[in-house]
Amino acid sequence: MGIEKCIRRESKSLHGYLIESRGWMLQAALKERVIVEEENLQDNKRRKKEEKVRDWKEKALHEEFVQQISNLAGEET
């Protein structure tokens, strides 16, 4: 994993922690937008997974493979 990707993931994780925290200082940090995220960690992971699958399927040989096995296995496979 690249450094930038690791930092973005940790930033999203910290933002999620601030949202769920009950401490007044952490809520103040959230209000002051110390860490600004437009997407929570779970949504980001889901979106990245969908992008990976879409990109994989768009490759010619991979798409051919997907078509060949689509009757044998479910979408998740």
N, C-alpha and C positions, 0 to 999 in steps of 0.2 A: 504494500500500500504506500502511495506517495505521501510525502509530508503534508502537502496542501490538503489532500483528501482526509488525512488523519485530523488535521486541525479543524476542518469544516465539520467532521463528524463529532468531535469533542465539543465544538461550539454549539451544535444543535443539541447535544446531550445536556450541556450545562444550561441552555435556554429552557429545555424541558424541565430540568430540576428546579429552576427559578419559578416556573409557572406552577409547579405542584407544591412548592414550599409554603410553609405557614409562618415562618419567621419574619418579623417586621423588617429586618435589615435586607433580607433576600427579596422581599416584596418591594422595598424601596429601590433596590438595584434593578428589578424588572421594570418598575415605573419609570425610572430614569433612563431606561433602554441602554443599559450597560452592554448587553449583548442583544443584538437585533437579528432576529431570524424570521423569515417569512413562512417557514415550513418546519414542522416538528420532525423529530428523528424518525419516528415510525412512518410518516408520510414520505419522507425522503428515501428511506430504505425501500418502500413499496415502489416509488416512482423509478428509482435506480434499477430495481429488479425488472420492472416492466420494460425499461429502455434496453436493458441487456438482452432480454428475450426478443424484443422487436429487432434489434440490431443483428442478433444471431440469425433470426429467421430471414432477414433480408439478404443474407449471403447466399449466393447461388447454390452451392453444394449443400449447405445446411438446409435450405428450403426444400431441395429435392429429397433429402433424408426425412424431413418432417412430413412431407406429403406421403412418402412410402410407409411410414409407421403410424400415420394418423388413425388408421382403422384399427390398429393393434393396441394402442395405448391412449390414455387420457391426455388432455391438454397440459396438465401439470407435469407430466413426464417429459 
